[in-house]
């Protein structure tokens, strides 16, 4: 007789999922999808391309969000039927299938639960990620490319749309910098905990044998601003440089000076774009990212001033938020949360959800205590 009773696990899943549904507000989400669907069906929608893209993107995001919730609810119902069948038929294969389904649902519900903590002003937006190599020579530029692949593989695992906006290749290995957009609901809130300085320690493949090398790369994450950002940038504060797009090793991608680099002179912020076909499109995309960065910089300064006036000292994110050890102990460890993984290979292959979840919970902890 099969002794299989996962009722406690299923009840725990349903309880957590019920809380998630309350936070998501399925009725409001459904109503918003209906409104956006009506807008998307308007015959004159594509008369304004920018507006059409915003509407269709918002509709896709909301539909994806609702589907994740409804899929879990359907799978929970099916799971209970599968458990009942396994016991009625005394079928160990069905019981094993149910165990696997419980494990998968625990992971999915856990991710949805973390998403309910993303209630910041821009958390529900898509994200623009920029990676820059730091100290460490060829090891640092190689490390920057490894991080880029890590995030692109993470997006691929989740079936998120990715658009590489700019890549500056190093003369030796790897990249000096790269900027890419991840178009997905809550991409910014999710990936914002990845912002900071990442450190790699390994036996360098570029230097003398058996010499340990430490190198650094910086990760910046900003939200995609779908509407005009209220940041006034005087024309005299911007230097505009145009150049030809290039690929690895300096190979020309096109024969026109379509790539654009904007430098905000007062702050030193630099934004480059070469993904679009025309100089005008690249300049518009670069200006949008620059405005977003300036807006966030302004908000950071305001928040820092408030903390200073209040006399509050809290833990900061610090310069080195995560370390990757590729020699000896083989370990990736987050220095803020303590979360660690003893297999760097799977981390660099995009398996970073554990670090992201731990980071989101860690960031939220001070407001919950």
Secondary structure, DSSP 8 states (H G I E B T S, - for coil): ------HHHHHHHHHHHHHHHHHHTHHHHHHHHHHHHHHHT-TTGGGSHHHHHHHHHHHHHHHHHHHHHHHHHHHHHHHHHHHHHHHHHT-HHHHHHHHHHHHHHHHHHHHHHHHTT--STTTTS-EEEEEEE-SSHHHHHHHHHHHHHHHHHHHHHTT-EEEEEEEEE-SSSSEEEEEEEEESTTHHHHHGGG-EEEEEEEE-SSSSTT-EEEEEEEEEEEE---S-------GGGEEEEEE--B-GGG-BS-SS--EEEEEETTTTEEEEE-SSSSHHHHHHHHHHHHHHHHHHHHHHHHHHHHHHHHT-------SEEEEEE-STT-EEEETTT--EES-HHHHHTT--HHHHHHHHHHHHHHHH-
